[in-house]
């Protein structure tokens, strides 16, 4: 099979597409034939060596690339009871030091990290649910916001932010979305109540819309102190990029990292199947062009995910 790997850390330019034997599922493992694997900012952390530097992965001579996937179950190991061969699934590879990962022809996942794919949704879109959806869901869950309270979501047009806007609106929160001015209507269509364009003085702009400040901030864009200034006294702030500023004004601050939850994956899948949750895909790119796709992804600027396909 083909697999996207790095054998020399240093960024997207070090990416290779190699030929390697397909793995065999062991007990409680699922072999997935990959239909689509999205690119994320976290891929740059993997290929540049940040995971190793900060202790998230051990030093090795090869690292597989790719965190989440949509595809079809090819085979299952002993003890697997929740999915079966031929079934369309989505899943996460949270083990960051595997020799091959989701950006490949096949990926080996543990059963607890796999859930049925949403029916009626193209697998290229379904692949964008696991990492971004789980991160958005759990980040919102850490906030302490009252019913119908106000939530500011920074980077609201990004992969996590876009899903967070939809999930927050479903939960009854009133959302202030921050993104480029050109993203305003799309985010309002997804459920945002108010909008603040990037570049404005964030605290001042938000407080002009929500006097006293919002109840909570989900900071997907690492805005930091400027987003903190938008929070009301006693509110809460969650950073998804380890950028939480020092707590002041009795604001609860948290640096949050996702963890895979199969039941949450199932709910996200069901929401997408019902049309209540959507993923934006900018472009599908053949696996053979992985290096150039990663270079584009690292440069930023796309609206929607770049997704590798066989």
PEJO-V164670 format. One line per field, one symbol per residue. ss: DSSP state (~ for helix, > for strand, _ for the rest). phi: phi as a letter, one per 40 degrees, with the letter a starting at -180 (. if undefined). burial: + if it has 24 or more other C-alpha atoms within 12 Angstrom, else -. A space follows every 10 residues. Layout:
# PEJO-V164670
ss: ???
phi: ???
burial: ???
This chain:
# PEJO-V164670
ss: _>>>>>____ _~~~>>>>>_ ________>> >>>>>>>>__ ~~~~~~~~_~ ~~~_______ __>>___>>> >>>>>>____ _______>>> >>________ ___>_>>>>> ~~~>>>____ __~~~~___~ ~~~~~~~~~~ ~~_______> >>>>____~~ ~~~~~~~~~~ ___>>>>>>_ ~~~~~~~~~~ ___>>>>___ _~~~~~~~~_ ___>>>>>>_ ____~~~~__ >>>>>>>>>_ __________ _>>>>_____ _~~~~~~~~~ ~~~_______ >>>>>>~~~~ ~~~~~~~~~_ ____>>>>>_
phi: .cacbbbaci hdcccbbbca cccbcccgbb cbccbaaccb dccccccchc ccdbgcacca cabcbhbbab abccabcdgc bcbadgccbb abbcccbccb accacbbcbc dcbbadcccg bdcccdcccd ccccccdccc cccbbcdgcc bcbcfccccc ccccdccccc cgccbbcbac dccdcccccc hccbabcdhc cccccccccb dghccabbcc bfcgdccdcc ccdgcabbbc bfbccdcafg ccbacbbcbc bcccdccdcc ccccgcbbbc bcacbcdcbd cccccccccg hcbhccbcbd
burial: -++++++-+- ++++++++-- -++-+--+++ ++++++++++ +++++++++- +-----+--- -+++++++++ +++++++--+ -+++--++++ ++++++++++ ++++++++++ ++++++++-- ++++++++++ ++++++++++ +++++---++ ++++++++++ +++++++++- --++++++++ --++-+++-+ ++++++++-- -++-+++-++ --++++++++ ++++++++++ ++-+++++++ +-+++----- ++++++++++ ++-+++++++ +++---++++ ++-+++++++ ++++++++-- -+++++++++
